[in-house]
Amino acid sequence: MARRKYVVGNWKMNGLHGAIAEAEAIFVAAQAHSAVDVALCPSFTVIGAMAAVARRVKGTVGGQDCHPAASGAFTGSVSAPMLVDAGASVVIVGHSERREGFDESDDDVRAKGEAALAAGLSVILCVGEPLAVRESDGAIEYVLLQIAGSVPETFDPQRLAIAYEPIWAIGTGLVPTLDDVAAMHGAIRGALADRFGAAADEMRILYGGSVNGDNAAELLGAGDVDGALVGGASLTAAKFLPIVEAAATLG
Ligand code: PGA
């Protein structure tokens, strides 16, 4: 089935309120590409202000993480209903920088995904192998275990996207071969079809890791790739829009 292309910017721990003009430029230009869904995920502190702009110019804003509980004594954390309250409609869960840097397990990621879906958010759930696993030819097996452990039981293909992000490709300028990307995306879809049936065909699988304006057309054209999760190249309109344009061309 035809799946709409989806290009998501993950601003990580970058971007003060002064950067919202850049987001506005991205949202406005993205309107010209109606076949592509575009979202930006800034830090919690600017979600409210960016969402106000997004309401005006028709953009989509997301969070980069959420707590599995809706509220409670969790100092420093932000819940899924809080993201909704701030104006977000999507959230990234299970990014490798959370899995590795904050010791998040597959169970944690699944609980966050369940909480986000219950709050009405769409979810981008990240998986991906470290370099040693890729070099030992175990990448597909490793990622399918992450998929088995972290994809919520309340599978909703319209509101759940998977982002395959090899850890060694994030922020390094390295990317897997197109054959490796296609094989991984096909394996992920196959595993979810085994578990959830034909609905897995509707779910979008994004590639992430060193996507830029020069390699986007190639990566987005690989088999079973429905979009991109973009870090460094999502911080400015000048770098991000060529990726959106590449997605629109492949439409
Ligand atoms: P990168 O990051 O595009 O800077 O490699 C991707 C990501 O971590 O989502």
Boltz pocket constraint, residues with backbone or C-beta under 6 A from the ligand:
constraints:
  - pocket:
      binder: B
      contacts: [[A, 10], [A, 165], [A, 169], [A, 170], [A, 171], [A, 172], [A, 208], [A, 209], [A, 210], [A, 211], [A, 229], [A, 230], [A, 231], [A, 232], [A, 233]]
      max_distance: 6.0
